[in-house]
């Protein structure tokens, strides 16, 4: 039963209803990590660097292969009879409109990361591709994807943008889709708690209520917290850079810490309001602001290039997809290990959070409707986003010979590109607002999900628990930024994602096993 092993109490007006073992071990371990990282900043930084380098070099093929498995399984399920299964049972009806549903899953699933990398990544890959292949002592040392495109601006632009779409498109959403479907199936069709342990019932049986299940949920908490902290850290870095660029506010660690604390406190308001009034409304605000930003850049930027580039980049992405997805025998080791491996680990670490949130708001959808929407709609929006912002940035280099953005730090590049467009102050300010609101929705959604895991699957646990996890997320982001910056954020993601990738691969088996036993709706 949901919450069957929970501890419930109320004292001094504060109520708790939580799974004693999962909550205690998760919270104490995370608090210990935060304290040690803040106390020993100089000592932990080389540890993060060593961990990142070791895991990306030695386990790159594993992460790439796992992501391929998730995506292929999601597409295969669409064309099987199991696609007619309805989440929540044959008579279940959707709780949210399609627009509301999509807004929430997109804001939770991409948010800050796409703001940070959607423009800067194409610029970075373009510079690497134009530089061509370099070999030292028989080892390729450049960071260009695939075979690069030395001295060919058009080919380099196509390769850089399609590569960015690869990182943010189908593979990311394929990971989310299969995990979310598994969670929704076992929660709403099988009547089990909305936690990761439930997916393992076909494998572990009643043992999911013992320590094997506790360990799975604890791993899910760790992966979610550090995946979220990475995004929050990136958001704070970009927002601080934007405030410095626009208003001259010092871009220091103090500024970033103040930003994280301030925005985390604002997120608490949304946490208290709940999904309907908090997350859904903020997610819709995100979608409106993001739409306005893209439309504006399309209108004042290289409009024809963006419109035609959308289709050309989509084709280039599909053409390059097999080579970019190849897990073995890669010649572009720096790129596949330093970029793709990090992204795939990041998606795995976000999978419990995003997938559980998607599952929570997806009751009433058929499996086919669910998979098509989760796979294709966000991926299409990603193509548009990267083609618009990334295409504009690369075009400034090729057409205008403007090198300002390429010579700037990653977190500053978006604002430098906007400076070359009309109304740059307004667009840059909208960019900062988007980062902040994405920050809030990610923190809010993550708090709801982590609270559900540590409350034995309850989705209506007392609000103080959600507030606790919202504050913990901010604390981890601060600790990682001060203890090693962006490299520490990346290392934390990969370390926590490694064991959880094994968990998700087994979860795929459990999900297929569960679908086979479900009644199916009519054909068509």
FENLIN-V798378 format. One record per residue. RES is the residue in one letter. NEAR is the number of other ideal C-beta (glycine too) atoms within 12 Angstrom. Layout:
{{RES NEAR} {RES NEAR}}
This chain:
{{X 13} {X 27} {X 30} {X 22} {X 29} {X 28} {X 23} {X 21} {X 15} {X 12} {X 10} {X 8} {X 9} {X 14} {X 21} {X 31} {X 31} {X 36} {X 38} {X 23} {X 25} {X 42} {X 37} {X 19} {X 24} {X 38} {X 32} {X 19} {X 23} {X 38} {X 23} {X 18} {X 32} {X 32} {X 19} {X 19} {X 33} {X 26} {X 15} {X 19} {X 24} {X 14} {X 15} {X 28} {X 25} {X 18} {X 24} {X 36} {X 24} {X 19} {X 28} {X 35} {X 24} {X 19} {X 32} {X 36} {X 21} {X 17} {X 30} {X 36} {X 25} {X 28} {X 41} {X 38} {X 24} {X 39} {X 45} {X 28} {X 31} {X 42} {X 34} {X 23} {X 32} {X 42} {X 26} {X 24} {X 35} {X 28} {X 16} {X 20} {X 21} {X 32} {X 28} {X 26} {X 36} {X 31} {X 46} {X 29} {X 23} {X 18} {X 13} {X 22} {X 17} {X 23} {X 22} {X 25} {X 15} {X 21} {X 19} {X 24} {X 37} {X 35} {X 35} {X 42} {X 44} {X 42} {X 47} {X 52} {X 50} {X 43} {X 50} {X 46} {X 46} {X 49} {X 46} {X 42} {X 42} {X 47} {X 48} {X 38} {X 41} {X 50} {X 44} {X 38} {X 47} {X 42} {X 35} {X 34} {X 39} {X 30} {X 24} {X 23} {X 26} {X 18} {X 14} {X 10} {X 7} {X 8} {X 13} {X 25} {X 21} {X 28} {X 30} {X 35} {X 48} {X 39} {X 24} {X 32} {X 31} {X 19} {X 13} {X 20} {X 21} {X 22} {X 28} {X 34} {X 38} {X 37} {X 41} {X 51} {X 51} {X 44} {X 47} {X 48} {X 49} {X 44} {X 46} {X 46} {X 45} {X 37} {X 41} {X 42} {X 44} {X 41} {X 50} {X 49} {X 49} {X 49} {X 50} {X 50} {X 51} {X 54} {X 49} {X 44} {X 46} {X 39} {X 39} {X 40} {X 36} {X 31} {X 17} {X 35} {X 39} {X 44} {X 48} {X 50} {X 49} {X 42} {X 47} {X 41} {X 34} {X 27} {X 27} {X 27} {X 17} {X 15} {X 17} {X 33} {X 29} {X 18} {X 17} {X 22} {X 35} {X 31} {X 26} {X 38} {X 44} {X 36} {X 39} {X 48} {X 48} {X 40} {X 48} {X 51} {X 50} {X 48} {X 53} {X 56} {X 51} {X 51} {X 51} {X 51} {X 49} {X 43} {X 47} {X 49} {X 44} {X 46} {X 43} {X 37} {X 36} {X 42} {X 31} {X 26} {X 32} {X 27} {X 18} {X 10} {X 19} {X 16} {X 27} {X 18} {X 25} {X 17} {X 25} {X 38} {X 26} {X 22} {X 39} {X 43} {X 25} {X 23} {X 39} {X 39} {X 21} {X 25} {X 40} {X 27} {X 24} {X 39} {X 39} {X 23} {X 22} {X 24} {X 33} {X 19} {X 16} {X 32} {X 43} {X 34} {X 25} {X 39} {X 40} {X 27} {X 26} {X 42} {X 34} {X 21} {X 31} {X 37} {X 23} {X 21} {X 38} {X 38} {X 20} {X 27} {X 42} {X 27} {X 20} {X 22} {X 35} {X 30} {X 22} {X 15} {X 29} {X 33} {X 19} {X 18} {X 37} {X 30} {X 20} {X 26} {X 38} {X 28} {X 19} {X 36} {X 37} {X 21} {X 19} {X 32} {X 26} {X 13} {X 27} {X 36} {X 34} {X 23} {X 25} {X 15} {X 12} {X 26} {X 23} {X 34} {X 29} {X 32} {X 39} {X 38} {X 34} {X 31} {X 36} {X 43} {X 42} {X 41} {X 42} {X 47} {X 46} {X 50} {X 47} {X 50} {X 48} {X 47} {X 52} {X 51} {X 53} {X 48} {X 52} {X 48} {X 46} {X 45} {X 50} {X 40} {X 46} {X 44} {X 29} {X 27} {X 38} {X 37} {X 43} {X 32} {X 27} {X 47} {X 41} {X 27} {X 34} {X 47} {X 39} {X 25} {X 29} {X 38} {X 37} {X 27} {X 33} {X 41} {X 37} {X 34} {X 43} {X 46} {X 46} {X 42} {X 47} {X 50} {X 46} {X 44} {X 51} {X 49} {X 37} {X 33} {X 34} {X 28} {X 19} {X 19} {X 12} {X 23} {X 21} {X 23} {X 36} {X 31} {X 15} {X 29} {X 26} {X 30} {X 36} {X 32} {X 44} {X 48} {X 41} {X 35} {X 40} {X 36} {X 26} {X 29} {X 34} {X 14} {X 18} {X 24} {X 18} {X 21} {X 35} {X 34} {X 24} {X 33} {X 46} {X 37} {X 30} {X 41} {X 44} {X 37} {X 37} {X 45} {X 50} {X 45} {X 50} {X 55} {X 53} {X 48} {X 51} {X 53} {X 49} {X 48} {X 52} {X 50} {X 48} {X 46} {X 50} {X 49} {X 42} {X 38} {X 43} {X 33} {X 31} {X 21} {X 37} {X 28} {X 28} {X 26} {X 40} {X 43} {X 30} {X 31} {X 43} {X 44} {X 32} {X 39} {X 49} {X 43} {X 34} {X 48} {X 49} {X 37} {X 40} {X 48} {X 41} {X 30} {X 36} {X 31} {X 31} {X 34} {X 28} {X 38} {X 45} {X 39} {X 39} {X 46} {X 46} {X 45} {X 36} {X 41} {X 44} {X 34} {X 25} {X 43} {X 38} {X 23} {X 37} {X 45} {X 32} {X 31} {X 46} {X 36} {X 24} {X 35} {X 45} {X 29} {X 24} {X 34} {X 38} {X 19} {X 18} {X 30} {X 16} {X 22} {X 23} {X 11} {X 9} {X 9}}
